[in-house]
Amino acid sequence: MNHRSDTTLCVVGGGIIGLASALEAARRNRFSRIIVLEKESEVARHQTGHNSGVLHCGLYYKPGSTKARLAVEGIRRMTEFCVEHGISHEICGKVVVAVDDSEVPRLRELESRGRANGLDNLRWLSPEELKEREPNVRAKAALLVPQEGIVNYSEVAQKMRDLLISVGHEVRTGVGFTGLRRSSEGQVIETSGDPIRADFLLNCGGLHSDRICRDSGNTPPCRIVPFRGEYFRLVGEGEHLVNHLVYPTPNPAFPFLGVHFTRMIQGGLEAGPNAVLAMKREGYHKTSFSARDALSALSWPGLWKFLLRYPKATLGEFTNSCFRSVFLRNLQRLVPAVEDSHLVEGGFSGVRAQAMKRDGSLVMDFLFQSAPGQMHVLNAPSPGATASLAIARHIVDQMVVE
Ligand SMILES: Cc1cc2nc3c(=O)[nH]c(=O)nc-3n(C[C@H](O)[C@H](O)[C@H](O)COP(=O)(O)OP(=O)(O)OC[C@H]3O[C@@H](n4cnc5c(N)ncnc54)[C@H](O)[C@@H]3O)c2cc1C
């Protein structure tokens, strides 16, 4: 333990990663004062409150990557946290399906990845077993991932906020980070409220993390390019079409998993999300537009290289967003019984903070950048919420206060 009696940690971002990290630092007594700054009037207003609510266990990620390691540790810690604090969650299991022969080798590859990541209870379902568990799902092959589940991450984040406050630390909502200056006393964080002298700055600003990194005097190696994910709610008979989480076999070139069926902890069933290039970082509607955010994405050379490299996938996601019939067809690949009348456009969506490099490649792993007295979380997409407590441990392990 590295206890200091007069040190301040300033965390920018009251999403699940900022709050989990603040809580971990508090638990280890690393700082005498911890202040979390959140520009919105409440915590969890962006990615943490706009996601699928799935407890992912580490099936998809490259063995040896930080993501794989922290996802496996993360689901264990998150489940324990929910049990300890009485947060509703359910380990309902996931079925990943290959719908045609060409997807079967990719699903086998996914199984090997999962096993290499330590998931030794993955199981292939025979056609009879699949029929029994998921009578409406169509598949050439189906892999059962029994340890995955569902939770409401806003509720988790609110509990983290309450725990932090209960041990004497601060969560200042409605206060935004605006810059950093160095003075004879060290780093001073400029905010929309009072300035804060901080021994350590932790940037967990999600969709704005690259800007906060730059405004703290650094050069981020990538840019946040926002990808909006839209969901439909299933109603009537549609609500009872699946019993587990049902996912397609993903395209390994993308960090996005393809539209899937997700049961929700508060009840009901959702389908989505797609992954469409967005023109506003925190914009949740098809028409959301910010000149600053659009310019930021379109002036990034990587975006044009990305679009040239993946024109079909990008256009596919765009048509998936514009045409309800395309979205429906994608769902019917997995569950042919879904009908248009089952889908209600609830207006629910989320925007992913996806870091993209200058060469057009998407950053697939979690990405952290350190500077003296600072750490910046520059890429923490899915399964960032599941893994937040493990990410927090990783971050606090690496914090060095001079
Ligand atoms: C559509 C979608 C589906 C997903 N599904 C899943 C899933 O099923 N399971 C899973 O594990 N993960 C999922 N994820 C990923 C998960 O939601 C994220 O990994 C996680 O929420 C990231 O948390 P965060 O704290 O980094 O970001 P955020 O929750 O976005 O928090 C960042 C915070 O920083 C604040 N902020 C920004 N700038 C400033 C500033 N200047 N001053 C003060 N505050 C600032 C913002 O207001 C925001 O509250 C999904 C994400 C999306 C978008």
The ligand as an ORCA input file, in Angstrom:
! r2SCAN-3c Opt
* xyz 0 1
  C     -24.162      0.220    -27.636
  C     -23.223     -0.300    -26.588
  C     -23.371     -1.593    -26.084
  C     -22.494     -2.073    -25.123
  N     -22.727     -3.280    -24.537
  C     -21.939     -3.687    -23.513
  C     -22.241     -4.874    -22.798
  O     -23.265     -5.515    -23.030
  N     -21.383     -5.269    -21.813
  C     -20.256     -4.562    -21.502
  O     -19.504     -4.984    -20.632
  N     -19.966     -3.407    -22.149
  C     -20.793     -2.960    -23.115
  N     -20.523     -1.771    -23.738
  C     -19.325     -1.038    -23.378
  C     -19.493     -0.291    -22.061
  O     -20.716      0.414    -22.020
  C     -18.306      0.659    -21.907
  O     -17.120     -0.101    -22.013
  C     -18.276      1.371    -20.558
  O     -19.525      1.907    -20.225
  C     -17.229      2.475    -20.609
  O     -17.325      3.201    -19.424
  P     -16.610      4.600    -19.300
  O     -16.705      4.986    -17.874
  O     -15.252      4.516    -19.925
  O     -17.417      5.573    -20.274
  P     -18.756      6.411    -20.076
  O     -19.809      5.637    -19.412
  O     -19.075      6.990    -21.411
  O     -18.326      7.553    -19.075
  C     -17.518      8.650    -19.428
  C     -18.014      9.830    -18.631
  O     -17.109     10.911    -18.787
  C     -17.874     12.080    -18.749
  N     -17.088     13.160    -19.336
  C     -16.662     13.283    -20.611
  N     -15.995     14.431    -20.774
  C     -15.977     15.051    -19.579
  C     -15.419     16.274    -19.114
  N     -14.751     17.100    -19.916
  N     -15.591     16.600    -17.819
  C     -16.271     15.778    -16.957
  N     -16.824     14.623    -17.350
  C     -16.669     14.237    -18.644
  C     -19.108     11.725    -19.557
  O     -20.176     12.608    -19.307
  C     -19.369     10.311    -19.107
  O     -20.291     10.226    -18.035
  C     -21.406     -1.265    -24.688
  C     -21.268      0.037    -25.179
  C     -22.188      0.537    -26.097
  C     -22.060      1.958    -26.538
*
